[in-house]
Amino acid sequence: MPSLSNSRSGGQETNSSHRWALVVEDDPNDLDFASEMLRREGFAVMGAASAARARELLRSRAIDLCVLDLGLEDVNGLELLVEVRQRFHMPLIVSTGQADVETAVVCLRLGADDHMVKPYPPALFAARVAALLRRTGADRSDHVLQFDELRIDLSAREITLDGETIVMPAREFDVLAFLASHPRQVFSRRQLLEQVWESSPEWQDEATVTEHIRKIRLRIEPDARTPRWISTVRRVGYRFNG
């Protein structure tokens, strides 16, 4: 597959939209290709040439889409697929040079949302990504997150619960919107400081996060002592139960 000279292989691109893709691929040309295609679709992209690096990046921030190659040098790609699917809730595409039906079936049964055989045309890749995001509910083009009676309008920055508007300060809204954009994924206080406040425990106390979560629960939870929407994962952090 041809290299795209204006892409950044294995690098990390800063983007304040919090719409991130992770490409796990040990071939530099294929990594460049997939990364550039995803940037054209509006993603900020991180690249990992090994399973070890992929694990680091998955822990570093929320990932909205993962493209995973099976032919990694440090681990069997299927093992990493299982690991990612067990720990993270995100759309996941397997990208592989193995064209046999058996491999496709195994990947899909192990949790992949789609399977593409390299090399593939850019237009097909872009179309499959768009279709996957629509199918999994990860396409944020309408900027509205709906969870039963809870509705979060990201563009209007409005929250309604059972049809009633919930007034919420800007930072609390940012925390709730970020968690709700990644349902079932657990984030530590450090991660929330880094991704919502764009700060760190060195600059801001992690208790700030705790206090904001407490206030959000008071606004949206029927009973803040037994949260329906935002759970505390002991010794880890918080999870939105979408």
Secondary structure as UniProt FT lines:
FT   TURN            5..6
FT   TURN            9..10
FT   TURN            16..17
FT   STRAND          20..24
FT   HELIX           28..40
FT   TURN            41..42
FT   STRAND          44..48
FT   HELIX           51..60
FT   STRAND          65..69
FT   HELIX           77..87
FT   STRAND          92..96
FT   HELIX           101..109
FT   TURN            110..111
FT   STRAND          114..117
FT   HELIX           122..136
FT   TURN            141..142
FT   STRAND          144..147
FT   TURN            148..149
FT   STRAND          150..153
FT   TURN            154..157
FT   STRAND          158..161
FT   TURN            162..163
FT   STRAND          164..166
FT   HELIX           170..180
FT   TURN            183..184
FT   STRAND          186..187
FT   HELIX           189..192
FT   HELIX           193..197
FT   TURN            201..203
FT   HELIX           207..220
FT   TURN            224..225
FT   STRAND          230..233
FT   TURN            234..236
FT   STRAND          237..240
//
